[in-house]
Amino acid sequence: MSPRERRPALSEEQLSEYVGRYVGDEPWRVGVELVDGRLMGTQSWTEGAVELVPDGEDHFFVRYDATPVQFIREEGRLVAVEVQGFRFAREQE
């Protein structure tokens, strides 16, 4: 069993903290939704959604290709997500 397979599952309540829309330079956007207890990500430049698997505090990876995804906090607040070196700011609700 790989280390990633041993990661503890997060509850829906914990996963819901990451749900939102994140924006980068136009027209780049990332969306994060909770679907059937799984965190799913979408990107404005591709079709379909990918599963984001927990890999540590605020760290996830894309299930199908292991792309790292990191959520960024400032003063305890979730403010952005970083994917492949690109940062997307969380839209305020």
QUIMO-V961143 format. One line per field, one symbol per residue. psi: psi as a letter, one per 40 degrees, with the letter a starting at -180 (. if undefined). burial: # if it has 9 or more other ideal C-beta (glycine too) atoms within 8 Angstrom, else .. A space follows every 10 residues. Layout:
psi = ???
burial = ???
This chain:
psi = hiddeehiii iddddddeha hhiahifhih ihihhfeihh iiieeiiiii hhhhfihehi ihddeehihh hhihfehhei ihhfehhhih hh.
burial = ......#... ....#..### ####...### ####...### ###......# #####...## ##.....### ###....#.# ###....### ...
